[in-house]
Each structure stands twice: as structure tokens, then as C-alpha cells.
Amino acid sequence: PSEYLYNQYPVGKLEQIKQWERRIQEAIDTGYARDVYGQPIYFNQTHGMDVLGKMIQACEESANPAYYGNLRNALYQLLNQGPIAQGEYYSGYPGMVNDFQTYVKDPAYYRVAELINQLFHRYQSYQTPYTREELEFPGVVVKTVQVVSEGAEAMTRPNVLTTYMGNYNVDLANANPEEQMEQQQLVEGRVERLHHKSYQYIIKVQSAEAKKALVRIFLAPVYNSFGEEIPLTQQRHHFVELDKFVVELEQGETIVRRSSLDSSLTVPETQGFKQMIEEVVAAKKGQTVMYVEENQPRCGIPNRMLLPRGTPEGLKFNLLVMVTDAEKEILEHFHHQYLYPQMFKQQYQQQGSIYQQYKQVEKEVVVKADKHYLPTYAQCGLIDGTYPYARSMGYPFDRPIHYYGKQAFVTRNMKFVDVVVKHVK
């Protein structure tokens, strides 16, 4: 618009961003980074991804912050050069990429995300493929896998999942001044959002002895946009992890049932303002106890977005189930309390509530573990900790695959099945 001016990003800064990218690419291609003293830090199989990630994120542990720069954040800052209104009093408008809750709606964000993603793919292309010994789980065989959607016809149509668009009412109370909130009527906006019918994995596993196992579940498209089947060597980049969980295998046959609602990679829906106020009022009156989770999820997607949108005729996907030895996978510092925090009580003073009568509310808070909620540790690592697994994130698709067919790649502890995702009105 004519009444707006746009920030001019310095040309020198753009050149510096390109230089940072070239230096990171050079480090990947040579297999090592240079620290502040000029000494090499090699990208080995165990810690190479960590070294690269710290360089790109530009955290305090970066190999050489002055040399490798602040690539990721500088790119977001570049996108965030929004308009500045002309006038005596003005300030820059916040951009879409200022907040993680809004930047996923900006198409430009995905250009940056793809650039960063390609740097990691470049690093992975230099890694040695996994041997069959590194993929196998001796004595364990995944016999069958079924995915059963909810509904009366589910058992007669296994491996067929359903997505649909559902209405959602957004509470718009916060769009009004605080002092008017008590007097005004309920204001809501309605939007359509992607949903799917909940479903269940039914996995039949044969084990030579009782074992604690880690189950990974992945999903990837079968065909590209041209209708051509994607070879496994390329398809590995498209596999998305749907769930990761620990099970106890009995000697002999074990049937593992897992609901999509229990996925360790999803988070509950964000609580609305109205719902929060209603819970506070009910707890204050002693009608209910207000529960607060000790470990709030730091990242993850809503469960309703676990599946991609299907098509009316059905979109075909490959689903992979892989079972590995949990005793060798889970590191010692992966403490049990991160999954099931102990129940305890605490008193605290709530200050500055939105309503005057709640300016000072003394209330009892019980922190408990919800059986339907686990922190998204599989995607984000532990709070104030590290990634809890010995294998890299994305295993077994985090390294090149030199097998040209799924049957050559698959070991006995894996199982590929075809699933179809249909979209209904």
C-alpha cells in the first residue's frame, strides 16, 4: 500500500548470510568444522548431527559462532522486515515469523525451513548406510500389522483411514478491552479445520524371549505429484514418524494395540480463554480440582493433524512398523519421571487475573500424570536434557539407503503395509 514504507535490509547483511551458508556447506563437504582456535571438530556418526545443528541454530555451543554465524535466525529476521506506517508516531509491525504460532501460516517460512532441511540432507548423504546388523532385532519378528479406523465398517475395511473438515469455534473474547469483558456477550468465530477419525494399530509380534521393545511407526506417500512411484532411496526423505513407544514383549506371540490418540508426537489442543476461566471459577467454588501438567509440551502437532488430508478416491501411503531393543535404545538419563511425574500438591498466589475479584486467589494445585498425555520427548528431547535415545532422530531413514526395493531393505523386525487415506465431506 502507498501509505506504508518497508524496511530496507542491508545488502551487506544479505551477503553475510550467503557467506554463512557457504561456510556451513563447506564444513559438511569436508567432514569437519573449525572451532574458535582453528582446530577441526569432526562430524562423526555419533555426534555429527549435534555439531551441525548447533552451528545452524547458533546456540552457545556452536563450534565457532563468529565464523559460522546465525544463519537460521538471520533468515527469519530477513523475512520479518514488515511495513512501517508513515506518521509522527509509528513503530514497526510484528511479522508473521515473530512467533512460532503464526509463522507456520506464512508460505515464506517453508522456504527457510526447506533450506535448513537441505543442509541436514546434505550431511546425511555422506553417512554410511546402516548394515543389516544395525537394523535387526535378533529373535523378534513382526508378523502382521493392521490399522483399524473407528466405525462399524472398520473391521471389514482395515488399513483405510478417513480425514474430514470439521467446524471449530474460536473464542474471540480477548479481542476486546479487559474492562469491558465482564459485560459483553460471548463472541466466537468459526473456522474449518482438518480432522481424522481416530484409529488403532494392531501389531502381531513374535519374540523368542520376553523383551522390552521400542516401537516406531512411520508414514510416507507412495506416489509423487506426477503419479510415479517414489523409490525407497528417495522416499526415505518423506517418511514422517507417527508414534514411538515402549512395549513389553512376552515370549511367544504378543499383540500390541495402540490408539492414535496416544501418539507421543502430538500435543493436546490449546486451551481457550473461556475454558480456562470456567475451570478457575469451578475450582474456586470447590466444584472441581484444577489440574496443571508439570511438563508442558514444548513442541508437537495437534492430534487432529496426525494424518495428511486424503482424497475422495483414496490416497495411498506406505506405513512402516519397526520394533527394536529398548534396553539398547533408551539412554540411562531418560528418567521415568519425565513420562509419569509424581503427584504432589503446592500452594501458590495467582496475581493479576483478568477479573478484579480474582486479583489474589489462593488455590490448591494438584500436578498429576494424565494417561493420555506424554511430553513430546520423541520429537523435542527432554526438558533441560538431551534426546533420550541412542539412535539418531529419524532412524532408520536418517542415512542413505542403497537398496532399490523395500524387500531388500526390510529386516524381520520391520513390516511395511499399504494404507489408504480417504477424505469425506
FIGU-409470 format. One record per residue (C-alpha): x, y, z. Coordinates in steps of 0.25 Angstrom, whole numbers. Layout:
// residues N
atom east->X, north->Y, up->Z;
...
***
This chain:
// residues 425
atom east->0, north->0, up->0;
atom east->4, north->14, up->-3;
atom east->4, north->19, up->12;
atom east->14, north->8, up->16;
atom east->29, north->8, up->16;
atom east->37, north->-5, up->16;
atom east->50, north->-7, up->24;
atom east->62, north->-8, up->14;
atom east->70, north->-20, up->18;
atom east->85, north->-16, up->17;
atom east->92, north->-22, up->5;
atom east->104, north->-26, up->13;
atom east->95, north->-34, up->22;
atom east->90, north->-42, up->11;
atom east->104, north->-45, up->6;
atom east->108, north->-49, up->20;
atom east->96, north->-59, up->21;
atom east->100, north->-65, up->8;
atom east->115, north->-66, up->13;
atom east->110, north->-73, up->26;
atom east->102, north->-83, up->17;
atom east->115, north->-86, up->8;
atom east->123, north->-88, up->21;
atom east->113, north->-98, up->27;
atom east->113, north->-105, up->13;
atom east->128, north->-106, up->13;
atom east->128, north->-112, up->27;
atom east->118, north->-122, up->23;
atom east->126, north->-126, up->10;
atom east->140, north->-126, up->17;
atom east->134, north->-134, up->29;
atom east->138, north->-125, up->40;
atom east->136, north->-111, up->45;
atom east->147, north->-101, up->51;
atom east->146, north->-96, up->65;
atom east->150, north->-83, up->70;
atom east->164, north->-87, up->71;
atom east->164, north->-93, up->57;
atom east->164, north->-107, up->61;
atom east->156, north->-117, up->54;
atom east->143, north->-123, up->60;
atom east->140, north->-135, up->52;
atom east->125, north->-139, up->48;
atom east->126, north->-154, up->53;
atom east->114, north->-163, up->52;
atom east->110, north->-161, up->67;
atom east->111, north->-146, up->69;
atom east->112, north->-140, up->55;
atom east->97, north->-136, up->55;
atom east->98, north->-129, up->68;
atom east->110, north->-121, up->64;
atom east->103, north->-117, up->51;
atom east->90, north->-114, up->58;
atom east->97, north->-105, up->68;
atom east->104, north->-97, up->56;
atom east->91, north->-95, up->49;
atom east->83, north->-91, up->61;
atom east->95, north->-82, up->66;
atom east->94, north->-86, up->81;
atom east->105, north->-84, up->91;
atom east->111, north->-98, up->88;
atom east->113, north->-94, up->73;
atom east->127, north->-98, up->68;
atom east->130, north->-84, up->64;
atom east->119, north->-74, up->65;
atom east->127, north->-63, up->59;
atom east->131, north->-71, up->47;
atom east->118, north->-79, up->44;
atom east->109, north->-68, up->48;
atom east->94, north->-68, up->51;
atom east->88, north->-74, up->39;
atom east->74, north->-79, up->43;
atom east->71, north->-67, up->52;
atom east->76, north->-57, up->41;
atom east->67, north->-63, up->31;
atom east->55, north->-61, up->39;
atom east->59, north->-47, up->42;
atom east->60, north->-44, up->28;
atom east->46, north->-49, up->25;
atom east->41, north->-41, up->37;
atom east->44, north->-28, up->30;
atom east->30, north->-23, up->31;
atom east->24, north->-10, up->27;
atom east->25, north->3, up->35;
atom east->14, north->13, up->35;
atom east->17, north->27, up->32;
atom east->13, north->37, up->42;
atom east->18, north->45, up->55;
atom east->17, north->33, up->64;
atom east->19, north->19, up->58;
atom east->26, north->6, up->61;
atom east->29, north->-6, up->52;
atom east->18, north->-16, up->51;
atom east->22, north->-30, up->56;
atom east->24, north->-40, up->45;
atom east->18, north->-54, up->43;
atom east->31, north->-61, up->47;
atom east->32, north->-53, up->60;
atom east->24, north->-65, up->67;
atom east->24, north->-80, up->65;
atom east->9, north->-80, up->66;
atom east->8, north->-71, up->54;
atom east->20, north->-74, up->45;
atom east->15, north->-88, up->41;
atom east->4, north->-80, up->33;
atom east->13, north->-72, up->25;
atom east->18, north->-79, up->12;
atom east->31, north->-72, up->12;
atom east->34, north->-79, up->25;
atom east->35, north->-92, up->18;
atom east->45, north->-87, up->8;
atom east->54, north->-85, up->20;
atom east->51, north->-98, up->26;
atom east->54, north->-105, up->13;
atom east->67, north->-98, up->12;
atom east->71, north->-103, up->26;
atom east->65, north->-116, up->23;
atom east->74, north->-118, up->11;
atom east->87, north->-115, up->19;
atom east->83, north->-127, up->28;
atom east->80, north->-135, up->16;
atom east->94, north->-131, up->10;
atom east->100, north->-136, up->23;
atom east->93, north->-149, up->23;
atom east->97, north->-152, up->9;
atom east->111, north->-154, up->14;
atom east->107, north->-164, up->25;
atom east->110, north->-179, up->23;
atom east->97, north->-187, up->21;
atom east->92, north->-196, up->32;
atom east->96, north->-210, up->32;
atom east->86, north->-221, up->34;
atom east->92, north->-224, up->47;
atom east->89, north->-209, up->51;
atom east->75, north->-211, up->47;
atom east->71, north->-225, up->52;
atom east->66, north->-229, up->66;
atom east->70, north->-243, up->67;
atom east->59, north->-253, up->72;
atom east->48, north->-243, up->69;
atom east->39, north->-244, up->56;
atom east->27, north->-234, up->53;
atom east->17, north->-244, up->47;
atom east->5, north->-235, up->43;
atom east->1, north->-220, up->44;
atom east->-13, north->-215, up->43;
atom east->-18, north->-201, up->44;
atom east->-33, north->-201, up->48;
atom east->-41, north->-188, up->48;
atom east->-53, north->-185, up->57;
atom east->-67, north->-188, up->52;
atom east->-76, north->-200, up->49;
atom east->-69, north->-204, up->36;
atom east->-55, north->-203, up->41;
atom east->-52, north->-217, up->43;
atom east->-57, north->-221, up->29;
atom east->-48, north->-209, up->23;
atom east->-35, north->-210, up->30;
atom east->-24, north->-200, up->26;
atom east->-34, north->-190, up->21;
atom east->-33, north->-177, up->29;
atom east->-42, north->-165, up->28;
atom east->-40, north->-150, up->28;
atom east->-51, north->-139, up->28;
atom east->-52, north->-124, up->31;
atom east->-59, north->-120, up->44;
atom east->-64, north->-107, up->49;
atom east->-57, north->-101, up->61;
atom east->-62, north->-89, up->69;
atom east->-51, north->-79, up->73;
atom east->-53, north->-71, up->85;
atom east->-51, north->-56, up->82;
atom east->-52, north->-50, up->96;
atom east->-38, north->-46, up->97;
atom east->-40, north->-37, up->85;
atom east->-48, north->-27, up->94;
atom east->-42, north->-18, up->105;
atom east->-41, north->-24, up->119;
atom east->-50, north->-15, up->126;
atom east->-62, north->-18, up->116;
atom east->-60, north->-33, up->117;
atom east->-70, north->-35, up->128;
atom east->-82, north->-28, up->122;
atom east->-80, north->-33, up->107;
atom east->-87, north->-45, up->101;
atom east->-80, north->-57, up->96;
atom east->-73, north->-55, up->83;
atom east->-68, north->-66, up->75;
atom east->-62, north->-69, up->61;
atom east->-64, north->-81, up->53;
atom east->-53, north->-88, up->44;
atom east->-51, north->-101, up->37;
atom east->-40, north->-110, up->42;
atom east->-35, north->-123, up->37;
atom east->-38, north->-135, up->46;
atom east->-38, north->-150, up->44;
atom east->-45, north->-162, up->50;
atom east->-37, north->-168, up->62;
atom east->-31, north->-181, up->59;
atom east->-23, north->-193, up->65;
atom east->-11, north->-200, up->61;
atom east->-11, north->-215, up->63;
atom east->3, north->-221, up->62;
atom east->6, north->-236, up->64;
atom east->20, north->-239, up->69;
atom east->27, north->-252, up->71;
atom east->38, north->-252, up->81;
atom east->48, north->-263, up->85;
atom east->48, north->-257, up->99;
atom east->42, north->-247, up->108;
atom east->48, north->-233, up->104;
atom east->45, north->-219, up->106;
atom east->44, north->-213, up->92;
atom east->43, north->-199, up->85;
atom east->32, north->-198, up->74;
atom east->34, north->-187, up->63;
atom east->23, north->-184, up->53;
atom east->25, north->-177, up->40;
atom east->17, north->-172, up->28;
atom east->21, north->-167, up->14;
atom east->14, north->-165, up->1;
atom east->15, north->-176, up->-10;
atom east->14, north->-167, up->-22;
atom east->20, north->-153, up->-25;
atom east->12, north->-141, up->-31;
atom east->13, north->-148, up->-45;
atom east->7, north->-161, up->-41;
atom east->21, north->-168, up->-41;
atom east->24, north->-178, up->-30;
atom east->35, north->-172, up->-21;
atom east->47, north->-181, up->-20;
atom east->51, north->-184, up->-6;
atom east->65, north->-177, up->-8;
atom east->57, north->-164, up->-9;
atom east->44, north->-168, up->-1;
atom east->53, north->-168, up->12;
atom east->52, north->-153, up->12;
atom east->37, north->-153, up->12;
atom east->35, north->-163, up->24;
atom east->28, north->-156, up->36;
atom east->29, north->-162, up->49;
atom east->14, north->-164, up->55;
atom east->18, north->-170, up->68;
atom east->29, north->-176, up->77;
atom east->26, north->-184, up->89;
atom east->31, north->-195, up->98;
atom east->24, north->-209, up->100;
atom east->27, north->-222, up->108;
atom east->28, north->-234, up->98;
atom east->25, north->-247, up->104;
atom east->32, north->-260, up->100;
atom east->24, north->-265, up->88;
atom east->13, north->-256, up->82;
atom east->9, north->-242, up->86;
atom east->-2, north->-234, up->80;
atom east->1, north->-219, up->82;
atom east->-11, north->-210, up->81;
atom east->-8, north->-195, up->81;
atom east->-18, north->-183, up->79;
atom east->-15, north->-172, up->70;
atom east->-20, north->-163, up->82;
atom east->-8, north->-167, up->90;
atom east->3, north->-163, up->80;
atom east->15, north->-158, up->87;
atom east->18, north->-148, up->76;
atom east->5, north->-140, up->77;
atom east->0, north->-130, up->88;
atom east->-14, north->-126, up->93;
atom east->-21, north->-115, up->87;
atom east->-18, north->-101, up->93;
atom east->-28, north->-97, up->104;
atom east->-37, north->-86, up->101;
atom east->-38, north->-73, up->109;
atom east->-53, north->-76, up->113;
atom east->-50, north->-91, up->117;
atom east->-38, north->-86, up->125;
atom east->-47, north->-76, up->133;
atom east->-58, north->-86, up->135;
atom east->-48, north->-96, up->141;
atom east->-43, north->-86, up->150;
atom east->-57, north->-82, up->155;
atom east->-61, north->-96, up->157;
atom east->-48, north->-99, up->165;
atom east->-50, north->-87, up->173;
atom east->-64, north->-91, up->177;
atom east->-59, north->-105, up->181;
atom east->-67, north->-112, up->170;
atom east->-55, north->-118, up->163;
atom east->-40, north->-119, up->165;
atom east->-31, north->-111, up->155;
atom east->-20, north->-120, up->149;
atom east->-7, north->-114, up->144;
atom east->3, north->-122, up->136;
atom east->17, north->-121, up->141;
atom east->23, north->-124, up->128;
atom east->16, north->-115, up->118;
atom east->19, north->-119, up->103;
atom east->29, north->-110, up->96;
atom east->26, north->-115, up->82;
atom east->18, north->-124, up->75;
atom east->5, north->-124, up->66;
atom east->-9, north->-125, up->70;
atom east->-14, north->-140, up->69;
atom east->-24, north->-136, up->59;
atom east->-13, north->-133, up->49;
atom east->-6, north->-146, up->50;
atom east->-11, north->-151, up->37;
atom east->-9, north->-143, up->23;
atom east->-22, north->-140, up->16;
atom east->-27, north->-151, up->7;
atom east->-34, north->-151, up->-6;
atom east->-49, north->-155, up->-9;
atom east->-43, north->-167, up->-17;
atom east->-33, north->-170, up->-6;
atom east->-18, north->-166, up->-5;
atom east->-8, north->-178, up->-4;
atom east->3, north->-178, up->7;
atom east->13, north->-187, up->12;
atom east->13, north->-190, up->27;
atom east->25, north->-196, up->34;
atom east->25, north->-202, up->47;
atom east->39, north->-205, up->53;
atom east->42, north->-212, up->66;
atom east->56, north->-210, up->73;
atom east->62, north->-214, up->86;
atom east->58, north->-203, up->96;
atom east->69, north->-207, up->106;
atom east->80, north->-203, up->96;
atom east->72, north->-191, up->91;
atom east->68, north->-183, up->103;
atom east->79, north->-175, up->110;
atom east->81, north->-176, up->125;
atom east->78, north->-161, up->127;
atom east->64, north->-164, up->121;
atom east->57, north->-164, up->135;
atom east->44, north->-169, up->137;
atom east->38, north->-157, up->143;
atom east->38, north->-150, up->130;
atom east->27, north->-159, up->126;
atom east->20, north->-160, up->139;
atom east->22, north->-149, up->148;
atom east->19, north->-152, up->163;
atom east->6, north->-146, up->169;
atom east->9, north->-135, up->178;
atom east->2, north->-122, up->183;
atom east->7, north->-108, up->184;
atom east->1, north->-95, up->188;
atom east->3, north->-82, up->180;
atom east->-2, north->-68, up->179;
atom east->-8, north->-64, up->166;
atom east->-6, north->-50, up->163;
atom east->-12, north->-40, up->152;
atom east->-24, north->-49, up->148;
atom east->-33, north->-43, up->137;
atom east->-45, north->-41, up->146;
atom east->-43, north->-32, up->158;
atom east->-49, north->-42, up->168;
atom east->-38, north->-51, up->164;
atom east->-27, north->-42, up->167;
atom east->-22, north->-50, up->178;
atom east->-27, north->-65, up->178;
atom east->-20, north->-75, up->187;
atom east->-23, north->-89, up->181;
atom east->-18, north->-103, up->182;
atom east->-12, north->-109, up->170;
atom east->-10, north->-124, up->168;
atom east->0, north->-128, up->158;
atom east->-3, north->-141, up->152;
atom east->1, north->-150, up->140;
atom east->-10, north->-151, up->130;
atom east->-10, north->-165, up->123;
atom east->-14, north->-159, up->110;
atom east->-3, north->-149, up->111;
atom east->12, north->-150, up->110;
atom east->22, north->-140, up->107;
atom east->27, north->-140, up->92;
atom east->41, north->-145, up->96;
atom east->42, north->-153, up->84;
atom east->42, north->-140, up->75;
atom east->48, north->-130, up->85;
atom east->56, north->-137, up->94;
atom east->55, north->-136, up->109;
atom east->53, north->-123, up->117;
atom east->66, north->-118, up->121;
atom east->72, north->-130, up->116;
atom east->76, north->-137, up->103;
atom east->70, north->-146, up->92;
atom east->67, north->-159, up->101;
atom east->70, north->-169, up->90;
atom east->84, north->-175, up->86;
atom east->79, north->-175, up->71;
atom east->78, north->-162, up->63;
atom east->65, north->-155, up->61;
atom east->59, north->-161, up->49;
atom east->65, north->-175, up->50;
atom east->65, north->-183, up->41;
atom east->63, north->-173, up->30;
atom east->74, north->-163, up->35;
atom east->84, north->-169, up->26;
atom east->85, north->-173, up->11;
atom east->78, north->-186, up->6;
atom east->85, north->-193, up->-5;
atom east->74, north->-204, up->-6;
atom east->65, north->-201, up->-18;
atom east->54, north->-209, up->-13;
atom east->47, north->-210, up->0;
atom east->48, north->-225, up->2;
atom east->63, north->-223, up->1;
atom east->63, north->-213, up->12;
atom east->53, north->-219, up->21;
atom east->58, north->-228, up->33;
atom east->49, north->-237, up->41;
atom east->47, north->-227, up->52;
atom east->40, north->-218, up->41;
atom east->27, north->-218, up->34;
atom east->22, north->-210, up->22;
atom east->7, north->-209, up->19;
atom east->-1, north->-201, up->10;
atom east->-11, north->-191, up->15;
atom east->-21, north->-182, up->8;
atom east->-26, north->-169, up->14;
atom east->-39, north->-164, up->9;
atom east->-45, north->-151, up->10;
atom east->-60, north->-149, up->12;
atom east->-69, north->-138, up->14;
***
